[in-house]
Amino acid sequence: MPHEKKVALVDDHKLVRAGIKGLVNSLGGYRVVSEGANGLDAIEIVEASPPDILLMDVSMPGVTGIDAVKQIRQHNEKLPVLMLSMYDSPEFVINALRHGADGYILKDSAEHELELALDYVCQKKPFLSPSVARHLIDLAVNTLDKVSPSDQLTERQREVLAGIAEGLSSRQIAEKLGVSVKTIESHRSQMMHRLGLNSSVELVRFALSTHLS
């Protein structure tokens, strides 16, 4: 029989903890060897007898799961930490990952998902419940949509774009910026590529629309 990985389970709800413990122990490759009800318990367990993996609730009274993992990471970078939660909002997830969690799984996840999550974080591979990952992707897409296209340009390219908006020729822009015409033409080409524009006319229209002048 393969060696079972030792799991420390921390959750402030006894019935929830009992249910998760039974599920973890039924998986075969894992065994809950220690339990706690808050973040302080988690810290003490890890210091006294480090498990192979820490399975911990995010929201607990007193020292939260996120507070705990933050403190644990100051002394133990290698311990796999999988966070449990009822909440799939990006704020909770990002906060947990930022402070050192290796994975984030929802409490209503299927049995096979918990096993997969444990397997992943034990290999120090990140794991997110599918719905959690979907929310993070949506957030990323919405954030990108709010970024102005001109923000993709360098400061020098924005200066060139300002010259185009003023109606200046490449030679006039070159004289104004103290560079060669070839350099200006190179910037124009790079800007068109970055902005997905197909012609100089489109570049002029974009320059005018940004009101950089």
C-alpha positions in Angstrom: 0.0 0.0 0.0 1.5 3.4 -1.0 2.4 5.8 1.7 -0.5 8.1 2.8 0.2 11.8 2.9 -0.4 13.4 6.2 -3.1 16.1 6.1 -3.8 18.9 8.6 -7.4 19.9 8.4 -8.4 23.3 9.7 -12.1 24.5 9.7 -14.1 26.2 12.4 -17.3 24.2 11.7 -17.1 20.8 13.4 -19.7 19.0 11.2 -18.1 20.4 8.0 -14.6 19.3 9.3 -16.0 15.8 10.1 -17.4 15.5 6.6 -14.3 16.6 4.9 -12.1 14.4 7.1 -14.2 11.4 6.1 -13.9 12.3 2.5 -10.2 12.8 2.6 -9.6 9.6 4.5 -11.7 7.7 1.9 -9.4 8.8 -1.0 -6.8 6.2 -0.1 -3.6 8.3 -0.6 -4.3 10.8 2.2 -5.0 10.7 6.0 -6.1 13.5 8.2 -3.7 13.4 11.2 -4.4 16.7 12.9 -7.3 19.1 13.1 -7.8 22.7 14.1 -10.6 25.3 14.3 -8.8 28.5 13.4 -5.8 30.0 11.8 -3.8 30.0 15.1 -4.4 26.3 15.3 -3.0 25.9 11.8 0.1 27.8 12.7 0.7 25.8 15.8 0.1 22.5 14.0 2.6 23.3 11.3 5.2 24.4 13.8 4.8 21.4 16.1 4.5 18.6 13.5 4.5 19.7 9.9 2.0 17.7 7.7 2.5 16.8 4.1 -0.3 19.2 3.2 -2.4 21.8 5.0 -6.1 21.9 4.0 -7.6 25.0 5.5 -10.8 27.1 5.5 -10.4 30.7 4.2 -12.9 32.5 6.6 -12.5 31.7 10.3 -13.0 33.8 13.4 -9.9 35.3 15.0 -6.9 34.4 12.9 -8.3 33.7 9.4 -7.0 31.1 7.0 -5.4 33.8 4.9 -3.7 35.4 7.9 -2.4 31.9 8.9 -0.9 31.1 5.5 0.7 34.5 5.4 2.4 33.8 8.7 3.3 30.2 7.8 5.0 31.3 4.6 7.4 33.4 6.6 9.0 30.2 7.9 7.8 27.5 5.6 7.8 28.1 1.8 7.5 24.5 0.8 4.4 23.3 2.6 1.5 22.6 0.2 -1.5 24.7 1.2 -5.0 24.1 -0.2 -7.6 26.6 0.8 -11.2 25.6 1.3 -14.1 28.1 0.9 -17.7 28.7 0.2 -16.8 31.9 -1.7 -15.8 32.0 -5.3 -15.4 35.8 -5.6 -12.1 36.9 -7.2 -11.2 39.0 -4.2 -11.0 36.0 -1.9 -9.1 33.9 -4.4 -6.6 36.5 -5.3 -6.0 37.4 -1.7 -5.4 33.7 -0.8 -3.0 33.1 -3.7 -1.2 36.4 -3.1 -0.4 35.4 0.5 0.9 31.9 -0.4 -1.8 29.4 -1.0 -1.1 26.8 -3.7 -4.8 26.1 -4.5 -8.3 27.2 -3.8 -11.3 24.7 -3.9 -14.9 25.3 -3.1 -16.6 23.3 -0.3 -19.3 22.0 -2.7 -16.8 20.5 -5.0 -17.1 16.9 -6.1 -15.0 14.1 -4.5 -12.8 13.7 -7.5 -12.1 17.4 -7.6 -10.8 17.4 -4.0 -8.6 14.5 -4.8 -7.3 16.2 -7.9 -6.7 19.4 -5.9 -4.7 17.5 -3.3 -2.6 15.8 -5.9 -1.8 19.1 -7.6 -0.8 21.1 -4.6 1.3 18.2 -3.2 3.3 18.6 -6.4 3.3 22.4 -5.8 1.2 22.8 -8.9 -1.5 25.5 -8.7 -5.2 24.3 -8.6 -8.4 26.3 -8.8 -12.0 25.0 -8.8 -13.4 25.4 -12.4 -15.9 28.0 -11.3 -13.2 30.0 -9.5 -10.9 29.9 -12.5 -13.8 31.1 -14.7 -14.4 34.1 -12.5 -10.7 35.0 -12.5 -10.7 34.7 -16.3 -13.7 37.0 -16.6 -12.1 39.5 -14.3 -8.9 39.5 -16.4 -10.8 39.9 -19.6 -12.9 42.8 -18.2 -9.7 44.5 -16.9 -8.0 44.2 -20.3 -11.1 45.7 -22.0 -10.7 48.8 -19.8 -7.1 49.4 -20.8 -6.7 52.1 -23.4 -5.0 51.0 -26.6 -2.6 53.9 -26.4 -1.4 52.5 -23.0 0.3 49.8 -25.1 2.7 52.4 -26.5 6.0 53.6 -25.2 6.4 57.2 -24.2 8.4 57.9 -27.4 5.7 56.3 -29.5 3.1 58.5 -27.8 5.1 61.6 -28.7 5.2 60.4 -32.3 1.5 59.8 -32.2 0.9 63.3 -30.8 2.9 64.7 -33.8 0.7 62.7 -36.2 -2.4 64.1 -34.5 -1.0 67.6 -35.0 -0.8 66.8 -38.7 3.0 66.8 -38.9 5.0 64.8 -41.4 7.5 62.2 -40.4 10.3 64.7 -41.2 8.7 67.4 -39.1 8.2 65.0 -36.2 11.8 63.8 -36.5 13.0 67.4 -36.3 10.8 68.1 -33.4 12.0 65.1 -31.4 15.6 65.4 -32.6 15.8 61.9 -34.2 16.1 60.6 -37.7 13.2 60.2 -40.1 14.0 56.5 -40.2 13.5 56.3 -36.5 10.1 57.9 -36.8 9.1 55.5 -39.6 10.2 52.6 -37.4 8.0 53.9 -34.6 5.0 54.3 -37.0 5.4 50.7 -38.1 5.7 49.4 -34.6 2.6 51.4 -33.5 0.6 50.0 -36.4 1.6 46.5 -35.4 0.8 46.9 -31.7 -2.5 48.6 -32.4 -3.6 46.2 -35.1 -3.8 48.9 -37.7 -3.4 48.2 -41.4 -2.5 51.6 -42.9 -1.2 55.1 -42.2 -4.7 56.5 -42.7 -5.9 54.3 -39.8 -3.0 55.4 -37.7 -3.9 59.0 -38.3 -7.5 58.4 -37.4 -6.4 56.6 -34.2 -4.1 59.5 -33.3 -6.9 62.0 -33.8 -9.3 59.9 -31.7 -7.0 59.8 -28.7 -6.7 63.6 -28.6 -3.0 63.4 -27.7 -2.4 66.8 -29.3 
